[in-house]
Amino acid sequence: MTISEALEKRRSIRNFSSKPVSEELLLELARAGRLAPSASNLQAWQFFFLTDPELVKKVDLFSPGLSGHPPVILAICSDMGYAAVHGSPNSERYGCIMDAAMAAENIMLKAADLGLGTCAIKSYNDAAVRKLLKLPEDYRIELLISLGYPEGEPRPRRLRPMEEILHFNAWQEEV
């Protein structure tokens, strides 16, 4: 699959089959995340693939943005202790968020290439998910991604028209 095809194919999937995702495929996704650009090459990201069905159910309970009972949940976290030592205050404030977002996009595009569906979410109870994952105090959850084999047809995309979002050089009032 070309990059253009993956961009066209990727959708936010909200219905998953119960078919398990192999560890081999999850490793491919982690490799794709690791290849993402990183602000100042910090790479403070940490990838947690939740594959234990009981843990997935518990995290799902505290994550209203999740739906479709995914067989896997990926938590992308930032190691803020590592960022403090190897980065700058700007890296800690903004770089880690940017890095996690770029890694997430790489992972979601690779998932589309592998026939997997994903949906990135930010609506979850941070304290509850942190406790369930037994995260160190200096790890910050950046986002969760539901992951699995899609079931049914995804909703059609509703993209804003290019003329509403595209600008060259500066803002110009319509005449």
BAPAKE-175119 format. One line per 2 residues: their letters; for each residue z negated, y, x negated of N, C-alpha, C, O, CB. Coordinates in Angstrom, 3 decimals. Glycine has a CB too. Example, Ala and Ser with C-alpha at 12.3 -4.5 7.8 and 13.67 -1.06 7.14 Angstrom:
# BAPAKE-175119
as> -7.800 -5.690 -13.190 -7.800 -4.500 -12.300 -7.800 -3.300 -13.200 -8.465 -3.319 -14.236 -9.046 -4.473 -11.308 ~ -7.080 -2.250 -12.850 -7.140 -1.060 -13.670 -7.870 0.030 -12.900 -8.039 1.138 -13.409 -5.725 -0.598 -14.084
//
This chain:
# BAPAKE-175119
mt> 0.000 -1.178 -0.857 0.000 0.000 0.000 0.000 1.235 -0.899 -0.743 1.297 -1.878 -1.233 0.001 0.973 ~ 0.826 2.203 -0.565 0.858 3.441 -1.328 -0.304 4.333 -0.897 -0.940 4.095 0.130 2.212 4.171 -1.139
is> -0.565 5.346 -1.688 -1.619 6.305 -1.319 -1.269 6.964 0.013 -2.136 7.135 0.870 -1.806 7.387 -2.430 ~ -0.021 7.327 0.183 0.390 7.961 1.445 0.153 7.041 2.633 -0.295 7.487 3.690 1.867 8.360 1.387
ea> 0.453 5.760 2.461 0.222 4.798 3.547 -1.265 4.663 3.853 -1.655 4.595 5.019 0.808 3.424 3.182 ~ -2.095 4.624 2.814 -3.543 4.525 3.026 -4.073 5.763 3.745 -4.931 5.655 4.622 -4.273 4.342 1.681
le> -3.564 6.934 3.376 -3.982 8.168 4.043 -3.623 8.138 5.526 -4.410 8.572 6.367 -3.336 9.386 3.370 ~ -2.446 7.630 5.842 -2.006 7.543 7.234 -2.782 6.477 8.005 -3.085 6.658 9.184 -0.511 7.243 7.294
kr> -3.103 5.364 7.338 -3.734 4.222 8.007 -5.242 4.415 8.233 -5.783 3.910 9.217 -3.503 2.966 7.191 ~ -5.916 5.130 7.344 -7.369 5.251 7.426 -7.795 5.942 8.712 -7.275 7.003 9.059 -7.905 6.015 6.223
rs> -8.727 5.346 9.404 -9.286 5.891 10.646 -10.790 5.696 10.625 -11.300 4.874 9.864 -8.656 5.212 11.904 ~ -11.489 6.430 11.438 -12.918 6.187 11.646 -13.033 5.061 12.656 -12.732 5.239 13.837 -13.676 7.485 12.141
ir> -13.467 3.906 12.188 -13.541 2.704 13.016 -14.933 2.608 13.628 -15.940 2.756 12.935 -13.213 1.428 12.185 ~ -14.976 2.362 14.920 -16.252 2.286 15.622 -16.469 0.953 16.334 -17.438 0.791 17.076 -16.346 3.405 16.618
nf> -15.565 -0.001 16.106 -15.723 -1.357 16.638 -15.339 -2.342 15.551 -14.237 -2.290 15.005 -14.858 -1.575 17.923 ~ -16.261 -3.239 15.247 -16.060 -4.186 14.165 -16.184 -5.614 14.666 -16.937 -5.899 15.598 -17.055 -3.932 13.044
ss> -15.431 -6.510 14.030 -15.602 -7.939 14.296 -16.840 -8.403 13.518 -17.328 -7.698 12.634 -14.309 -8.769 13.883 ~ -17.328 -9.565 13.849 -18.507 -10.090 13.156 -18.129 -10.804 11.858 -19.003 -11.302 11.150 -19.272 -11.046 14.070
kp> -16.837 -10.856 11.543 -16.376 -11.521 10.314 -17.041 -10.880 9.095 -16.977 -9.662 8.930 -14.824 -11.441 10.190 ~ -17.677 -11.684 8.242 -18.332 -11.108 7.062 -17.312 -10.578 6.049 -16.168 -11.030 5.999 -19.231 -12.155 6.395
vs> -17.747 -9.631 5.261 -16.930 -9.055 4.195 -17.394 -9.691 2.888 -18.587 -9.692 2.585 -17.048 -7.474 4.149 ~ -16.469 -10.221 2.128 -16.837 -10.934 0.905 -17.391 -9.982 -0.152 -17.056 -8.797 -0.182 -15.630 -11.686 0.346
ee> -18.235 -10.522 -1.006 -18.790 -9.738 -2.110 -17.670 -9.268 -3.034 -17.754 -8.184 -3.611 -19.831 -10.565 -2.902 ~ -16.637 -10.069 -3.173 -15.486 -9.691 -4.003 -14.861 -8.393 -3.499 -14.546 -7.508 -4.294 -14.430 -10.818 -4.016
ll> -14.678 -8.273 -2.179 -14.109 -7.043 -1.616 -15.069 -5.863 -1.783 -14.637 -4.741 -2.049 -13.772 -7.242 -0.127 ~ -16.362 -6.115 -1.626 -17.344 -5.038 -1.801 -17.327 -4.534 -3.247 -17.472 -3.336 -3.489 -18.767 -5.526 -1.416
le> -17.150 -5.439 -4.196 -17.040 -5.025 -5.602 -15.790 -4.173 -5.823 -15.823 -3.215 -6.595 -17.010 -6.260 -6.529 ~ -14.698 -4.512 -5.156 -13.491 -3.684 -5.251 -13.756 -2.282 -4.712 -13.281 -1.294 -5.273 -12.325 -4.336 -4.482
la> -14.510 -2.200 -3.627 -14.835 -0.892 -3.056 -15.717 -0.092 -4.014 -15.516 1.110 -4.191 -15.538 -1.056 -1.693 ~ -16.696 -0.761 -4.631 -17.569 -0.078 -5.594 -16.752 0.431 -6.781 -16.987 1.534 -7.276 -18.694 -1.027 -6.083
ra> -15.797 -0.374 -7.233 -14.934 0.067 -8.341 -14.141 1.314 -7.941 -13.981 2.238 -8.738 -13.964 -1.069 -8.764 ~ -13.647 1.331 -6.704 -12.898 2.498 -6.229 -13.799 3.734 -6.188 -13.369 4.827 -6.556 -12.299 2.225 -4.828
gr> -15.035 3.566 -5.746 -15.974 4.688 -5.724 -16.262 5.199 -7.120 -16.355 6.406 -7.346 -17.272 4.281 -5.048 ~ -16.399 4.284 -8.041 -16.708 4.629 -9.432 -15.572 5.402 -10.097 -15.805 6.140 -11.054 -17.005 3.367 -10.230
la> -14.346 5.240 -9.599 -13.187 5.946 -10.151 -13.024 7.362 -9.599 -12.121 8.089 -10.014 -11.936 5.155 -9.874 ~ -13.880 7.750 -8.678 -13.766 9.083 -8.069 -14.036 10.178 -9.098 -14.752 9.958 -10.075 -14.743 9.221 -6.884
ps> -13.467 11.343 -8.876 -13.823 12.486 -9.727 -15.318 12.772 -9.596 -15.937 12.462 -8.578 -12.987 13.748 -9.344 ~ -15.874 13.358 -10.627 -17.298 13.675 -10.625 -17.508 15.042 -11.261 -17.015 15.304 -12.358 -18.113 12.587 -11.376
as> -18.237 15.908 -10.573 -18.521 17.246 -11.091 -19.244 17.121 -12.431 -20.287 16.473 -12.519 -19.373 18.072 -10.076 ~ -18.697 17.733 -13.459 -19.242 17.667 -14.823 -19.380 16.228 -15.314 -20.153 15.952 -16.230 -20.601 18.361 -14.880
nl> -18.632 15.319 -14.705 -18.677 13.889 -15.030 -20.098 13.329 -14.932 -20.482 12.451 -15.704 -18.122 13.650 -16.436 ~ -20.863 13.842 -13.987 -22.269 13.460 -13.852 -22.443 12.003 -13.418 -23.240 11.271 -14.005 -22.956 14.373 -12.856
qa> -21.712 11.588 -12.412 -21.768 10.209 -11.917 -23.194 9.757 -11.586 -23.623 8.685 -12.013 -21.165 9.270 -12.946 ~ -23.912 10.564 -10.838 -25.289 10.222 -10.453 -25.330 9.337 -9.210 -26.405 9.046 -8.686 -26.099 11.495 -10.205
wq> -24.160 8.911 -8.740 -24.086 8.116 -7.520 -24.681 6.729 -7.696 -24.703 6.171 -8.793 -22.654 7.999 -7.068 ~ -25.161 6.192 -6.590 -25.665 4.820 -6.493 -25.122 4.264 -5.184 -25.215 4.918 -4.145 -27.262 4.757 -6.549
ff> -24.554 3.056 -5.227 -23.950 2.438 -4.047 -24.814 1.265 -3.590 -25.056 0.333 -4.357 -22.498 1.966 -4.347 ~ -25.273 1.311 -2.355 -26.086 0.245 -1.768 -25.299 -0.389 -0.624 -25.142 0.219 0.435 -27.468 0.792 -1.264
fl> -24.806 -1.606 -0.835 -24.117 -2.346 0.217 -25.147 -3.195 0.948 -25.730 -4.108 0.365 -22.964 -3.233 -0.365 ~ -25.369 -2.897 2.210 -26.327 -3.646 3.018 -25.562 -4.756 3.726 -24.736 -4.494 4.600 -27.070 -2.716 4.048
td> -25.841 -5.987 3.346 -25.132 -7.140 3.893 -26.045 -8.086 4.661 -25.563 -8.939 5.406 -24.451 -7.891 2.785 ~ -27.341 -7.948 4.491 -28.299 -8.779 5.221 -28.265 -8.357 6.690 -28.603 -7.216 7.003 -29.752 -8.646 4.622
pe> -27.866 -9.250 7.596 -27.733 -8.865 9.013 -28.992 -8.228 9.603 -28.891 -7.303 10.409 -27.370 -10.076 9.830 ~ -30.162 -8.705 9.218 -31.406 -8.120 9.742 -31.601 -6.692 9.247 -32.016 -5.821 10.012 -32.612 -8.980 9.340
lv> -31.306 -6.447 7.974 -31.428 -5.091 7.428 -30.398 -4.173 8.071 -30.711 -3.028 8.397 -31.253 -5.098 5.890 ~ -29.178 -4.658 8.259 -28.139 -3.863 8.905 -28.594 -3.465 10.312 -28.432 -2.310 10.705 -26.802 -4.650 8.964
kk> -29.159 -4.404 11.073 -29.644 -4.104 12.431 -30.738 -3.040 12.402 -30.749 -2.131 13.233 -30.175 -5.382 13.109 ~ -31.659 -3.156 11.439 -32.753 -2.183 11.357 -32.238 -0.792 11.015 -32.662 0.191 11.622 -33.780 -2.626 10.317
vd> -31.331 -0.698 10.053 -30.779 0.613 9.691 -29.993 1.175 10.873 -30.044 2.375 11.146 -29.869 0.508 8.428 ~ -29.270 0.305 11.569 -28.499 0.717 12.746 -29.416 1.360 13.797 -29.020 2.321 14.457 -27.754 -0.497 13.355
lf> -30.625 0.839 13.954 -31.573 1.386 14.925 -31.927 2.847 14.639 -32.215 3.615 15.557 -32.838 0.548 14.938 ~ -31.901 3.221 13.359 -32.290 4.573 12.958 -31.082 5.449 12.634 -31.223 6.507 12.021 -33.214 4.511 11.757
sp> -29.902 5.006 13.046 -28.672 5.720 12.709 -27.803 5.898 13.947 -26.903 5.094 14.191 -27.894 4.972 11.615 ~ -28.064 6.951 14.736 -27.303 7.125 15.972 -25.807 7.321 15.751 -25.023 7.114 16.677 -27.844 8.295 16.729
gl> -25.394 7.710 14.560 -23.973 7.886 14.287 -23.231 6.577 14.093 -22.008 6.524 14.225 -23.795 8.735 13.076 ~ -23.972 5.517 13.779 -23.335 4.213 13.607 -23.006 3.636 14.970 -23.719 3.863 15.947 -24.244 3.246 12.808
sg> -21.917 2.889 15.020 -21.591 2.187 16.254 -20.724 0.995 15.908 -20.214 0.890 14.793 -20.877 3.121 17.269 ~ -20.558 0.102 16.858 -19.675 -1.024 16.682 -20.252 -2.195 15.935 -19.525 -3.135 15.613 -18.492 -0.586 16.003
hp> -21.532 -2.171 15.651 -22.224 -3.261 14.968 -21.493 -3.714 13.707 -20.988 -4.836 13.650 -22.392 -4.435 15.909 ~ -21.435 -2.847 12.698 -20.731 -3.222 11.472 -21.466 -4.349 10.741 -22.696 -4.400 10.765 -20.579 -1.999 10.546
pv> -20.725 -5.253 10.092 -21.395 -6.295 9.316 -21.970 -5.775 7.997 -22.846 -6.403 7.403 -20.427 -7.422 9.036 ~ -21.471 -4.624 7.548 -21.942 -4.026 6.297 -22.165 -2.541 6.520 -21.398 -1.883 7.224 -20.928 -4.265 5.137
il> -23.221 -2.022 5.915 -23.438 -0.579 5.856 -23.534 -0.223 4.380 -24.252 -0.875 3.621 -24.740 -0.135 6.657 ~ -22.819 0.798 3.983 -22.892 1.306 2.617 -23.683 2.601 2.637 -23.354 3.532 3.372 -21.468 1.525 2.009
ai> -24.723 2.652 1.829 -25.468 3.902 1.632 -25.056 4.448 0.269 -25.228 3.785 -0.754 -27.044 3.677 1.719 ~ -24.517 5.651 0.266 -24.205 6.311 -1.002 -25.320 7.302 -1.270 -25.566 8.218 -0.485 -22.796 7.021 -0.969
cs> -25.986 7.099 -2.392 -27.139 7.915 -2.766 -26.860 8.627 -4.083 -25.961 8.251 -4.834 -28.417 7.049 -2.878 ~ -27.644 9.653 -4.341 -27.626 10.329 -5.633 -28.964 10.107 -6.312 -30.021 10.249 -5.697 -27.327 11.847 -5.475
dm> -28.905 9.760 -7.571 -30.105 9.613 -8.404 -30.432 11.001 -8.935 -29.886 11.434 -9.949 -29.891 8.566 -9.588 ~ -31.330 11.694 -8.239 -31.628 13.079 -8.574 -32.393 13.210 -9.891 -32.309 14.244 -10.554 -32.421 13.716 -7.456
gy> -33.134 12.177 -10.274 -33.790 12.178 -11.579 -32.753 12.162 -12.691 -32.864 12.909 -13.664 -34.736 10.972 -11.714 ~ -31.751 11.313 -12.546 -30.653 11.247 -13.512 -29.920 12.587 -13.542 -29.598 13.098 -14.614 -29.670 10.092 -13.158
aa> -29.658 13.152 -12.367 -28.950 14.431 -12.279 -29.738 15.546 -12.956 -29.152 16.422 -13.592 -28.683 14.793 -10.815 ~ -31.053 15.520 -12.826 -31.886 16.557 -13.440 -31.807 16.497 -14.966 -31.814 17.533 -15.632 -33.346 16.408 -12.984
vh> -31.731 15.296 -15.510 -31.692 15.127 -16.966 -30.291 15.366 -17.520 -30.140 15.974 -18.580 -32.170 13.724 -17.350 ~ -29.268 14.895 -16.813 -27.905 14.920 -17.343 -27.031 16.038 -16.781 -25.902 16.227 -17.235 -27.249 13.614 -17.073
gs> -27.533 16.769 -15.811 -26.733 17.808 -15.180 -27.396 19.160 -15.267 -28.241 19.404 -16.128 -26.469 17.465 -13.743 ~ -27.007 20.024 -14.377 -27.546 21.373 -14.283 -28.121 21.555 -12.883 -27.911 20.709 -12.014 -26.450 22.450 -14.592
pn> -28.848 22.654 -12.657 -29.309 22.904 -11.282 -28.155 22.949 -10.282 -28.321 22.535 -9.134 -30.085 24.216 -11.222 ~ -26.999 23.442 -10.695 -25.835 23.469 -9.814 -25.362 22.050 -9.508 -24.955 21.754 -8.385 -24.695 24.287 -10.449
se> -25.417 21.178 -10.509 -25.053 19.772 -10.301 -25.980 19.143 -9.276 -25.535 18.427 -8.379 -25.108 18.983 -11.628 ~ -27.263 19.412 -9.414 -28.244 18.839 -8.492 -28.030 19.367 -7.077 -28.105 18.609 -6.109 -29.673 19.152 -8.965
ry> -27.766 20.653 -6.959 -27.644 21.288 -5.651 -26.342 20.903 -4.958 -26.346 20.506 -3.793 -27.729 22.802 -5.791 ~ -25.224 21.021 -5.681 -23.915 20.841 -5.050 -23.110 19.679 -5.617 -22.418 18.989 -4.869 -23.120 22.096 -5.186
gc> -23.186 19.454 -6.901 -22.353 18.451 -7.552 -22.570 17.056 -7.004 -21.608 16.319 -6.785 -22.612 18.451 -9.021 ~ -23.818 16.683 -6.778 -24.102 15.333 -6.281 -23.508 15.110 -4.893 -22.988 14.032 -4.603 -25.611 15.088 -6.244
im> -23.583 16.112 -4.048 -23.003 16.004 -2.706 -21.488 15.863 -2.807 -20.884 15.030 -2.131 -23.376 17.237 -1.841 ~ -20.881 16.688 -3.660 -19.437 16.644 -3.842 -19.019 15.286 -4.418 -18.038 14.695 -3.967 -18.973 17.794 -4.767
da> -19.755 14.801 -5.401 -19.437 13.498 -6.003 -19.508 12.377 -4.973 -18.624 11.523 -4.914 -20.392 13.198 -7.163 ~ -20.557 12.383 -4.169 -20.717 11.334 -3.148 -19.567 11.386 -2.148 -19.057 10.345 -1.731 -22.072 11.486 -2.411
am> -19.159 12.587 -1.763 -18.060 12.728 -0.805 -16.750 12.217 -1.399 -15.972 11.555 -0.711 -17.907 14.195 -0.375 ~ -16.506 12.519 -2.665 -15.264 12.053 -3.286 -15.292 10.535 -3.475 -14.273 9.873 -3.279 -15.042 12.756 -4.644
aa> -16.432 9.982 -3.848 -16.553 8.524 -3.976 -16.355 7.862 -2.613 -15.697 6.827 -2.508 -17.937 8.135 -4.570 ~ -16.930 8.470 -1.568 -16.788 7.923 -0.213 -15.321 7.886 0.197 -14.862 6.894 0.763 -17.601 8.758 0.799
en> -14.591 8.943 -0.078 -13.171 8.961 0.294 -12.401 7.887 -0.465 -11.570 7.193 0.122 -12.556 10.347 0.019 ~ -12.664 7.741 -1.758 -12.013 6.662 -2.516 -12.309 5.307 -1.886 -11.414 4.478 -1.720 -12.478 6.674 -3.987
im> -13.564 5.093 -1.540 -13.983 3.817 -0.950 -13.305 3.595 0.395 -12.846 2.490 0.684 -15.511 3.773 -0.783 ~ -13.239 4.630 1.214 -12.627 4.476 2.537 -11.125 4.231 2.444 -10.574 3.470 3.239 -12.894 5.711 3.387
lk> -10.455 4.868 1.480 -9.025 4.625 1.301 -8.779 3.217 0.769 -7.841 2.550 1.205 -8.417 5.666 0.348 ~ -9.604 2.761 -0.161 -9.464 1.396 -0.679 -9.739 0.389 0.433 -9.062 -0.635 0.525 -10.425 1.158 -1.875
aa> -10.723 0.672 1.272 -11.024 -0.208 2.399 -9.811 -0.333 3.312 -9.475 -1.433 3.750 -12.237 0.315 3.189 ~ -9.153 0.783 3.601 -7.943 0.745 4.434 -6.881 -0.128 3.774 -6.194 -0.898 4.447 -7.391 2.177 4.672
dl> -6.752 -0.006 2.467 -5.794 -0.810 1.712 -6.114 -2.305 1.814 -5.205 -3.135 1.804 -5.783 -0.374 0.243 ~ -7.389 -2.646 1.912 -7.826 -4.043 1.973 -7.912 -4.586 3.401 -8.323 -5.728 3.606 -9.170 -4.182 1.304
gl> -7.526 -3.772 4.389 -7.578 -4.215 5.777 -8.942 -4.055 6.419 -9.203 -4.620 7.481 -7.165 -5.637 5.862 ~ -9.814 -3.286 5.779 -11.162 -3.036 6.303 -11.210 -1.689 7.003 -10.407 -0.801 6.717 -12.211 -3.087 5.171
gt> -12.151 -1.544 7.914 -12.361 -0.287 8.596 -13.669 0.341 8.142 -14.594 -0.354 7.720 -12.356 -0.487 10.111 ~ -13.733 1.659 8.234 -14.929 2.396 7.824 -15.172 3.566 8.768 -14.272 4.000 9.487 -14.791 2.898 6.370
ca> -16.386 4.060 8.754 -16.719 5.300 9.442 -17.895 5.936 8.701 -18.977 5.354 8.626 -17.062 5.046 10.960 ~ -17.678 7.120 8.161 -18.731 7.834 7.438 -19.614 8.566 8.442 -19.123 9.165 9.399 -18.125 8.831 6.402
ik> -20.918 8.511 8.210 -21.844 9.214 9.110 -22.939 9.915 8.300 -23.273 9.519 7.183 -22.476 8.225 10.130 ~ -23.471 10.952 8.901 -24.586 11.681 8.317 -25.774 11.720 9.281 -26.834 12.249 8.945 -24.154 13.104 7.943
sy> -25.593 11.154 10.488 -26.676 11.194 11.478 -27.502 9.911 11.403 -27.133 8.874 11.955 -26.107 11.388 12.910 ~ -28.619 10.017 10.710 -29.556 8.907 10.570 -30.922 9.495 10.280 -31.039 10.640 9.842 -29.113 7.912 9.442
nd> -31.944 8.712 10.523 -33.315 9.121 10.216 -33.543 8.842 8.742 -33.738 7.696 8.338 -34.372 8.368 11.116 ~ -33.517 9.897 7.943 -33.591 9.757 6.491 -34.842 9.001 6.047 -34.755 8.085 5.229 -33.561 11.126 5.836
aa> -35.986 9.374 6.573 -37.243 8.743 6.147 -37.249 7.247 6.460 -37.693 6.438 5.645 -38.441 9.424 6.832 ~ -36.757 6.887 7.636 -36.751 5.478 8.032 -35.785 4.671 7.174 -36.124 3.578 6.720 -36.378 5.340 9.512
vr> -34.575 5.204 6.945 -33.594 4.476 6.141 -34.079 4.358 4.697 -33.921 3.310 4.071 -32.217 5.178 6.192 ~ -34.671 5.431 4.170 -35.220 5.383 2.802 -36.250 4.265 2.682 -36.258 3.517 1.704 -35.862 6.742 2.418
kl> -37.107 4.163 3.674 -38.163 3.143 3.646 -37.554 1.739 3.723 -37.958 0.843 2.982 -39.161 3.361 4.814 ~ -36.584 1.553 4.617 -35.945 0.247 4.750 -35.236 -0.179 3.465 -35.232 -1.361 3.121 -34.955 0.268 5.901
lk> -34.634 0.784 2.751 -33.920 0.481 1.512 -34.839 0.472 0.288 -34.411 0.145 -0.819 -32.809 1.486 1.304 ~ -36.110 0.836 0.503 -37.087 0.871 -0.588 -36.598 1.748 -1.746 -36.712 1.384 -2.917 -37.371 -0.553 -1.091
lp> -36.055 2.905 -1.388 -35.471 3.791 -2.393 -36.540 4.465 -3.247 -37.611 4.817 -2.752 -34.607 4.847 -1.721 ~ -36.240 4.642 -4.532 -37.136 5.447 -5.371 -37.222 6.866 -4.816 -36.303 7.344 -4.151 -36.644 5.468 -6.848
ed> -38.315 7.512 -5.094 -38.559 8.854 -4.567 -37.472 9.854 -4.942 -37.165 10.758 -4.166 -39.886 9.356 -5.058 ~ -36.887 9.695 -6.131 -35.903 10.670 -6.591 -34.460 10.311 -6.222 -33.524 10.910 -6.751 -36.011 10.818 -8.078
yr> -34.270 9.342 -5.321 -32.938 9.043 -4.807 -32.755 9.789 -3.490 -33.643 9.791 -2.638 -32.733 7.504 -4.616 ~ -31.604 10.417 -3.335 -31.287 11.140 -2.108 -30.118 10.441 -1.423 -29.070 10.226 -2.032 -30.950 12.638 -2.403
ie> -30.305 10.088 -0.151 -29.200 9.500 0.614 -28.231 10.638 0.955 -28.617 11.654 1.532 -29.720 8.763 1.929 ~ -26.971 10.438 0.583 -25.959 11.457 0.868 -25.221 11.158 2.174 -24.948 12.068 2.956 -24.958 11.550 -0.292
ll> -24.896 9.876 2.411 -24.235 9.483 3.644 -24.254 7.973 3.772 -24.491 7.252 2.803 -22.794 10.012 3.689 ~ -24.000 7.512 4.978 -23.842 6.092 5.258 -22.398 5.854 5.690 -21.765 6.727 6.285 -24.850 5.609 6.357
is> -21.887 4.671 5.384 -20.547 4.280 5.821 -20.653 2.915 6.482 -21.097 1.950 5.859 -19.531 4.252 4.622 ~ -20.243 2.834 7.750 -20.149 1.523 8.389 -18.867 0.881 7.885 -17.872 1.561 7.633 -20.164 1.630 9.968
lg> -18.906 -0.444 7.740 -17.823 -1.129 7.043 -17.635 -2.530 7.590 -18.604 -3.258 7.804 -18.096 -1.182 5.542 ~ -16.390 -2.903 7.813 -16.085 -4.253 8.272 -14.647 -4.356 8.710 -13.845 -3.445 8.505 -17.007 -4.658 9.408
yp> -14.337 -5.486 9.321 -12.985 -5.693 9.842 -12.891 -5.052 11.218 -13.712 -5.336 12.090 -12.629 -7.211 9.910 ~ -11.893 -4.187 11.424 -11.760 -3.514 12.728 -11.498 -4.513 13.850 -10.852 -5.543 13.659 -10.627 -2.481 12.683
eg> -12.017 -4.175 15.011 -11.737 -4.966 16.207 -11.136 -4.024 17.230 -11.706 -2.975 17.529 -13.031 -5.673 16.765 ~ -9.996 -4.393 17.760 -9.316 -3.527 18.719 -8.570 -2.414 18.010 -8.510 -2.359 16.782 -10.314 -2.937 19.711
ep> -8.010 -1.542 18.805 -7.234 -0.421 18.272 -8.135 0.797 18.084 -8.919 1.126 18.975 -6.051 -0.078 19.209 ~ -8.033 1.470 16.935 -8.830 2.697 16.761 -8.304 3.808 17.663 -7.154 3.788 18.101 -8.809 3.160 15.283
rp> -9.166 4.764 17.926 -8.750 5.930 18.707 -7.648 6.676 17.956 -7.649 6.710 16.726 -9.959 6.873 18.990 ~ -6.716 7.268 18.685 -5.692 8.064 18.000 -6.333 9.289 17.347 -7.337 9.815 17.827 -4.578 8.499 18.994
rr> -5.742 9.722 16.265 -6.256 10.906 15.569 -5.836 12.169 16.303 -4.732 12.259 16.840 -5.756 10.945 14.111 ~ -6.729 13.129 16.314 -6.420 14.443 16.875 -6.487 15.444 15.721 -7.559 15.939 15.375 -7.420 14.833 18.048
lr> -5.350 15.726 15.145 -5.295 16.632 14.005 -4.914 18.033 14.471 -4.041 18.200 15.324 -4.294 16.121 12.948 ~ -5.571 19.023 13.907 -5.206 20.400 14.214 -3.813 20.691 13.659 -3.440 20.150 12.618 -6.248 21.392 13.633
pm> -3.057 21.520 14.325 -1.716 21.866 13.825 -1.808 22.555 12.465 -2.746 23.305 12.195 -0.979 22.779 14.834 ~ -0.818 22.287 11.617 -0.795 22.873 10.275 -0.886 24.395 10.318 -1.560 25.002 9.486 0.473 22.453 9.541
ee> -0.207 25.014 11.291 -0.204 26.482 11.331 -1.598 27.059 11.599 -1.826 28.246 11.364 0.768 26.971 12.402 ~ -2.526 26.241 12.084 -3.894 26.709 12.304 -4.769 26.591 11.054 -5.829 27.211 10.974 -4.525 25.929 13.439
il> -4.327 25.801 10.088 -5.201 25.529 8.940 -4.595 25.883 7.584 -5.306 25.892 6.579 -5.574 24.088 8.938 ~ -3.306 26.170 7.540 -2.619 26.372 6.265 -2.457 27.849 5.951 -2.002 28.630 6.788 -1.256 25.693 6.281
hf> -2.834 28.224 4.731 -2.723 29.613 4.267 -2.225 29.591 2.826 -2.516 28.662 2.073 -4.101 30.372 4.377 ~ -1.490 30.597 2.460 -1.069 30.753 1.079 -1.615 32.067 0.554 -1.354 33.125 1.127 0.476 30.699 0.951
na> -2.352 32.007 -0.507 -2.848 33.141 -1.278 -3.991 33.919 -0.632 -4.965 34.216 -1.323 -1.735 34.066 -1.535 ~ -3.929 34.260 0.634 -5.000 35.034 1.248 -4.867 34.969 2.765 -3.836 34.555 3.295 -4.973 36.502 0.758
wq> -5.922 35.383 3.447 -5.920 35.436 4.908 -4.971 36.526 5.359 -4.951 37.614 4.782 -7.347 35.684 5.465 ~ -4.186 36.246 6.384 -3.311 37.248 6.957 -3.442 37.178 8.466 -3.375 36.105 9.065 -1.837 37.042 6.509
ee> -3.632 38.341 9.069 -3.680 38.435 10.525 -2.312 38.105 11.080 -1.284 38.435 10.489 -4.138 39.842 10.987 ~ -2.321 37.437 12.243 -1.022 37.218 12.902 -0.518 38.524 13.449 -1.298 39.356 13.913 -1.128 36.167 14.033
v> 0.781 38.709 13.397 1.361 39.958 13.868 1.745 39.866 15.309 2.252 40.834 15.875 2.556 40.335 13.046
//
